[in-house]
Amino acid sequence: MMKAEVTQTAKCFSKAAHTYSQHANVQKQAANILFSRLAQHNSELGAVRMFPRLLDLGCGPHENFHRLKAFTTHYLGADLSHAMLASQLQEGASVCCDMDKLAIQQNCIDLVFSNFAIQWSNSPRALFEQLYDVLKNQGRVILSSVLDGSLAQINTAWQAIDECGHVNAFYTLAQLRDFAAQAGFKVIWEQEEILVDSYDSPLEALRSVKKIGANDVKTTAKRQGLLGKSAYARLLQHYPQSERGFDVSYNVGFLELQK
């Protein structure tokens, strides 16, 4: 197993390694959409389509391993966090690496599966170029990614405190599609969905992001340190409430690409 560069993002995900599976509810919704897409191919073919070598990019604690192994004979999981990869695989292998510095040889992968991961790339344009290189001819990528407009409720709550960025800026689906096309990919399928997780209190909603390790906010603005009791109470007070409770919504983009 290779040693990945230590980053704040990796530290956040490592701290959440033991809580991720319990709280990754929206991620599971997104995975179901990706697997429905794979199942659609099988229905059209009348048989399970096998991808001899499959890369699960940003696999976390191998959340999708058991479902993916039905589609491949050689599974490889890749993630930035050692702690996320700590769960032992009965089959397959894993590598700890930064997705922006993939330690995988060219022309060897048949399918790249990536759920809720590529939004952490520092350069998705370069990432798609790397994915194009590691894929065999006619190889495919099927992915989901967080999009612009996500975590709107959390952003609204923080606006009562300051004007600093407390939510990451994400790309639009059109931008990701263009990056993929520029890398040489043919876009086979695209879809955009709003996926929502709801909580009984604003505190639970705010903490949910940390529970899945997605609390590394990349911003150049100087933000406040620890909030005082009154400021924190104001933060919770201004968290919007829906008929379901206190929502955390994600705009999610889905793409299937072919080399």
Secondary structure, DSSP 8 states (H G I E B T S, - for coil): -------HHHHHHHHTTTTHHHH-HHHHHHHHHHHHHHHHHHHHHTS----SEEEEET-TTTTTHHHHGGG-SEEEEEES-TTGGGS--SSSEEEE--GGG----TT-EEEEEEES-GGG-S-HHHHHHHHHHHEEEEEEEEEEEE-TTTTHHHHHHHTTT-SS--S-----HHHHHHHHHHTT-EEEEEEEEEEEEEESSHHHHHHHHHHTT------SS----S--HHHHHHHHHTS---SSSEEEEEEEEEEEEE-
